[in-house]
Amino acid sequence: MIVDALLGTGLNGSVAEPFVGAIRQINLSGKPVLAVDIPSGLCSDTGAVLGDAVRADHTVTFIGMKQGMLTHEGVDYCGQLHFDSLRIADDIYESIPVSGFRTCREDLAELLPPRGASSHKGHFGHVLVIGGDYGMGGAAIMAAQAAGRTGAGLVSLATRAEHVTAALTRAPEIMVHGVRSGHDLAVLIERASVVVIGPGLGQNAWGEQLLMAVLDNCGSDKNRW
């Protein structure tokens, strides 16, 4: 096994020799690699590779999880993450501003609590997804399907009429409406408790009309966005 402890979190520029050569040898070795705190050459803040970086199979990081390990290219270089607080007191952690949160199973359990046996789709909101211009219908269809899978009771999709058949074939539980312009949206928006606009919307006149219709009909009701 190779233990990588060449460079740490203070790196703020491109990796230079002799470290470049050492990193490349490590990556070509074919041996298991354990990185200490962070793979050498990886930016701890952004997850960018600073020229060259070690591809670790496991990374043991200390005191705090580095944001760059969970974002951008960092996810490809850290391998399996292991954390050790080095017994830092909880009150010290609580005094430091948090830059991000990772969602875990416990978080999801709180967001999607068990539902009563007598509950039905009308109890869990109505999501309206708007989008899917020509050539981009898949984005809106997948967004609507995702809304249903993450807990929405009712899901409507407003898209190009040409995409209605494809949407119903992929997800027949979605209520799909072909819309020609923003005038067709008023009734759909009125029924929705949450409005999602953007997936595959494009930048043509059709998408612009739909966006203006949403802005006009939703007004300042931010709870619907």
C-alpha positions as CSV (number, residue, x, y, z in Angstrom):
1,M,0.0,0.0,0.0
2,I,1.1,3.6,-0.7
3,V,0.3,6.2,2.0
4,D,0.0,9.7,0.4
5,A,1.0,12.5,2.7
6,L,2.8,14.7,0.3
7,L,0.7,17.9,0.2
8,G,-2.1,19.1,2.5
9,T,-5.0,21.5,2.6
10,G,-2.9,24.6,2.3
11,L,-2.0,24.1,-1.4
12,N,-3.2,27.2,-3.3
13,G,-1.4,26.8,-6.6
14,S,-0.5,24.3,-9.2
15,V,1.5,21.3,-8.0
16,A,5.2,21.7,-8.9
17,E,8.2,19.3,-9.2
18,P,9.3,17.1,-7.6
19,F,5.7,16.5,-6.4
20,V,4.3,16.2,-9.9
21,G,6.6,13.2,-10.7
22,A,5.8,11.6,-7.4
23,I,2.0,11.9,-7.8
24,R,2.2,10.4,-11.3
25,Q,4.2,7.5,-10.1
26,I,1.7,6.8,-7.3
27,N,-1.2,6.9,-9.8
28,L,0.6,4.5,-12.2
29,S,1.8,2.1,-9.5
30,G,-1.4,0.0,-9.4
31,K,-1.1,-0.3,-5.6
32,P,-3.8,0.6,-3.1
33,V,-3.5,4.3,-2.0
34,L,-4.4,5.8,1.3
35,A,-4.5,9.6,1.4
36,V,-3.9,11.4,4.7
37,D,-6.3,14.3,5.3
38,I,-6.7,15.0,1.5
39,P,-5.3,13.5,-1.7
40,S,-2.2,15.5,-2.6
41,G,-2.9,18.1,-5.4
42,L,-6.6,18.4,-4.7
43,C,-8.0,21.8,-3.7
44,S,-9.8,21.4,-0.3
45,D,-12.2,24.3,-1.0
46,T,-13.3,23.7,-4.6
47,G,-12.5,20.1,-5.4
48,A,-10.4,21.2,-8.4
49,V,-7.3,19.3,-9.4
50,L,-4.4,21.7,-9.1
51,G,-2.5,20.3,-12.1
52,D,-2.0,16.8,-10.8
53,A,-3.6,14.9,-7.9
54,V,-3.3,11.5,-6.3
55,R,-6.2,9.1,-7.0
56,A,-6.8,7.5,-3.6
57,D,-8.7,4.4,-2.8
58,H,-9.3,5.6,0.7
59,T,-8.9,9.1,2.4
60,V,-8.7,9.6,6.1
61,T,-9.5,13.2,6.9
62,F,-9.3,14.9,10.2
63,I,-11.1,17.6,12.3
64,G,-13.5,18.6,9.5
65,M,-14.8,17.3,6.2
66,K,-13.3,19.4,3.4
67,Q,-15.8,20.8,1.0
68,G,-13.6,20.0,-2.0
69,M,-13.8,16.3,-1.2
70,L,-17.5,16.2,-1.8
71,T,-17.7,18.5,-4.8
72,H,-16.4,18.9,-8.4
73,E,-13.5,16.5,-9.2
74,G,-12.9,15.7,-5.5
75,V,-15.4,12.9,-5.6
76,D,-13.3,11.0,-8.2
77,Y,-10.0,11.4,-6.3
78,C,-10.9,10.6,-2.6
79,G,-12.2,7.1,-2.9
80,Q,-13.9,6.0,0.3
81,L,-14.0,8.7,2.9
82,H,-13.2,8.2,6.6
83,F,-13.5,10.9,9.2
84,D,-11.8,11.3,12.6
85,S,-12.5,14.4,14.7
86,L,-9.3,13.9,16.7
87,R,-11.6,14.4,19.8
88,I,-12.3,18.0,19.1
89,A,-14.9,19.3,21.6
90,D,-18.5,19.8,20.3
91,D,-18.6,23.4,21.4
92,I,-15.7,24.2,19.1
93,Y,-17.6,22.7,16.1
94,E,-20.7,24.7,17.1
95,S,-18.7,27.9,17.0
96,I,-17.6,27.5,13.4
97,P,-20.0,28.5,10.5
98,V,-21.0,25.5,8.4
99,S,-20.4,25.8,4.6
100,G,-22.6,22.9,3.6
101,F,-24.6,19.9,4.7
102,R,-24.6,16.3,3.5
103,T,-28.0,14.5,3.3
104,C,-28.1,11.2,5.1
105,R,-30.8,8.6,5.6
106,E,-31.9,10.2,8.8
107,D,-32.5,13.5,7.0
108,L,-34.6,11.9,4.4
109,A,-36.6,10.1,7.0
110,E,-37.5,13.4,8.6
111,L,-38.4,15.0,5.2
112,L,-40.5,12.0,4.2
113,P,-42.1,10.7,7.4
114,P,-44.3,7.6,7.3
115,R,-47.8,8.2,5.9
116,G,-51.0,7.2,7.5
117,A,-52.9,4.2,6.2
118,S,-55.9,6.4,5.2
119,S,-53.8,9.1,3.4
120,H,-54.2,9.7,-0.3
121,K,-52.6,11.7,-3.0
122,G,-54.5,14.8,-2.3
123,H,-52.8,15.2,1.1
124,F,-49.3,15.6,-0.3
125,G,-49.3,18.6,-2.6
126,H,-49.6,19.2,-6.3
127,V,-46.4,19.9,-8.3
128,L,-46.5,21.5,-11.7
129,V,-43.4,21.1,-13.9
130,I,-43.2,23.4,-16.9
131,G,-40.7,22.9,-19.6
132,G,-39.5,20.7,-22.5
133,D,-39.1,22.7,-25.7
134,Y,-38.4,20.9,-28.9
135,G,-35.4,18.5,-28.6
136,M,-35.4,18.9,-24.8
137,G,-38.5,17.1,-23.7
138,G,-36.7,14.6,-21.6
139,A,-35.5,17.1,-19.0
140,A,-39.1,18.1,-18.1
141,I,-40.3,14.5,-18.1
142,M,-37.6,13.4,-15.8
143,A,-38.2,16.3,-13.5
144,A,-41.9,15.5,-13.2
145,Q,-41.1,11.8,-12.6
146,A,-38.6,12.9,-9.8
147,A,-41.2,15.0,-8.2
148,G,-43.5,12.0,-7.8
149,R,-40.7,9.7,-6.6
150,T,-39.7,12.2,-3.9
151,G,-43.1,12.5,-2.3
152,A,-45.5,14.7,-4.3
153,G,-49.1,13.5,-4.2
154,L,-50.0,14.9,-7.6
155,V,-47.7,15.8,-10.5
156,S,-48.7,17.8,-13.6
157,L,-46.4,18.5,-16.6
158,A,-46.9,21.3,-19.0
159,T,-44.8,20.7,-22.1
160,R,-44.9,20.7,-25.9
161,A,-47.8,18.8,-27.3
162,E,-45.4,16.6,-29.2
163,H,-44.0,15.3,-25.9
164,V,-47.3,14.2,-24.3
165,T,-47.2,10.6,-25.7
166,A,-43.6,10.1,-24.6
167,A,-44.3,11.5,-21.1
168,L,-47.3,9.2,-20.6
169,T,-45.4,6.2,-21.9
170,R,-42.6,6.8,-19.5
171,A,-44.6,7.8,-16.5
172,P,-48.4,7.3,-16.8
173,E,-49.0,8.6,-13.3
174,I,-48.1,12.2,-14.4
175,M,-51.0,14.4,-15.7
176,V,-49.5,15.7,-18.9
177,H,-50.7,18.8,-20.7
178,G,-49.6,20.1,-24.1
179,V,-49.3,23.9,-24.1
180,R,-48.9,26.2,-27.0
181,S,-48.3,29.4,-25.1
182,G,-48.4,31.1,-21.7
183,H,-52.2,31.6,-22.0
184,D,-52.6,27.8,-21.5
185,L,-50.9,27.9,-18.1
186,A,-53.2,30.0,-15.9
187,V,-55.6,27.2,-14.9
188,L,-52.8,24.7,-14.3
189,I,-50.9,27.2,-12.1
190,E,-54.0,27.8,-10.1
191,R,-54.3,24.2,-9.2
192,A,-50.7,23.7,-8.2
193,S,-49.2,24.1,-4.7
194,V,-45.6,24.1,-6.1
195,V,-44.5,25.3,-9.5
196,V,-41.2,24.2,-11.1
197,I,-40.1,25.9,-14.3
198,G,-36.9,25.5,-16.2
199,P,-36.1,21.9,-17.2
200,G,-35.6,21.9,-21.0
201,L,-37.4,25.3,-21.2
202,G,-35.0,26.7,-23.8
203,Q,-34.5,30.3,-24.8
204,N,-37.0,30.6,-27.6
205,A,-40.3,32.6,-27.6
206,W,-42.3,29.6,-26.3
207,G,-40.2,29.3,-23.2
208,E,-40.2,33.0,-22.6
209,Q,-44.0,33.1,-22.8
210,L,-44.3,30.3,-20.2
211,L,-41.9,32.0,-17.9
212,M,-43.8,35.3,-18.1
213,A,-47.0,33.5,-17.4
214,V,-45.6,31.9,-14.3
215,L,-44.3,35.2,-13.0
216,D,-47.6,36.9,-13.7
217,N,-49.7,34.2,-12.1
218,C,-47.6,33.3,-9.1
219,G,-46.7,36.9,-8.2
220,S,-44.9,37.2,-4.8
221,D,-46.2,33.8,-3.5
222,K,-42.7,32.3,-2.9
223,N,-44.2,29.2,-1.2
224,R,-45.1,27.9,-4.7
225,W,-41.5,28.0,-6.0
